[in-house]
Amino acid sequence: MCRQRNNIRFQVCYDLSADTETFDRETGALVKLSKTLECDKCLIITYDEEKTLSEGGIDIEVIPVWKWLLQIV
């Protein structure tokens, strides 16, 4: 699922590190989207993971859903 909120693009998945297929699907979608549309920030919202990735020339912030919810309030 890809959503747009201002110039923030995000994907949502329960566990990004579950397997390489999940990782490739979630990061690949953001990489493709960033090549098509202007993007200030790319996020993957997960259940409890937090890290920063660099994939396909873009930075992707992985953030737990509880932290993301606190930021939008």
C-alpha positions in Angstrom: 0.0 0.0 0.0 1.5 3.3 -1.0 0.0 6.6 0.3 0.9 10.2 -0.1 0.8 12.8 2.6 2.4 16.1 1.4 5.7 15.0 0.0 6.1 12.0 2.3 5.7 8.6 0.7 5.2 5.6 2.9 4.7 1.9 2.9 3.3 -0.2 5.7 4.2 -3.7 6.7 4.2 -5.7 9.9 7.8 -7.0 9.8 10.2 -5.7 7.2 12.9 -8.2 8.2 10.6 -11.3 7.9 12.2 -12.3 4.6 14.0 -10.9 1.6 10.8 -10.9 -0.5 9.1 -8.6 1.9 12.1 -6.3 2.1 12.5 -6.1 -1.7 8.7 -5.5 -2.2 8.5 -2.7 0.4 11.7 -0.9 -0.5 11.4 -1.5 -4.2 8.0 0.3 -4.3 9.4 3.4 -2.7 12.4 3.4 -5.0 10.2 3.2 -8.1 7.9 5.9 -6.7 10.7 8.3 -5.9 11.9 8.0 -9.5 8.4 9.0 -10.8 7.3 11.6 -8.2 9.1 14.2 -6.2 9.6 13.0 -2.7 10.9 14.7 0.4 10.9 11.7 2.7 10.3 8.0 2.4 9.0 5.9 5.3 8.3 2.3 6.0 6.0 2.0 9.0 6.4 -1.3 10.8 5.2 -2.9 14.1 8.4 -2.4 16.0 11.5 -1.8 13.7 13.5 1.4 13.6 16.4 2.1 11.3 17.5 4.1 8.3 18.1 2.4 4.9 19.7 3.5 1.7 18.2 1.7 -1.3 18.4 2.6 -4.9 19.9 6.0 -4.2 17.3 7.1 -1.7 17.1 7.2 2.1 14.3 5.3 3.7 13.4 5.7 7.3 11.9 2.6 9.0 9.8 3.6 12.0 7.5 1.8 14.4 3.8 2.6 14.1 3.6 3.9 17.7 6.3 6.5 17.0 4.7 7.5 13.7 1.4 8.0 15.4 2.9 10.3 18.0 4.5 12.4 15.2 1.2 13.1 13.4 -0.7 14.2 16.5 
